[in-house]
Amino acid sequence: MNPQLTEEEMRRALFGAPQPEEQVSAPLVDKPVQEVVLAKPVVAPAAKKKAAKAFTPRLRVTLRVGNEFEGKMTELIHEADTLSSLLAEQDAVKVARKKYKYVEVVSVKSM
């Protein structure tokens, strides 16, 4: 090998001979194609079927309420739409406090 290689000769040895750039021609323009839109056939609306209601969890909270201290107490039943007994109890007490001064929770049962 020749120790006195020029830069151009080194490039040719490493990368090969330079290839001529390809000429890119502009794409041929075709006639515009008309768009075809397919229309859906008109169908008479069918009677809507009511979906079966999904199961909603319910808890029944039984409260003893009254407005007199150590007086007459009445029993009140509140139904809550939740699985959490704590939330059902809090909701029932909140509703009962609007009308009664003294509220005592007796039980929380699922329905």
Secondary structure, DSSP 8 states (H G I E B T S, - for coil): --S---HHHHHHHHH-S-----------------------------------------EEEEEEEESSTTS--EEEEEEESSS-HHHHHHHHHHHHHTT-SEEEEEEEEE-
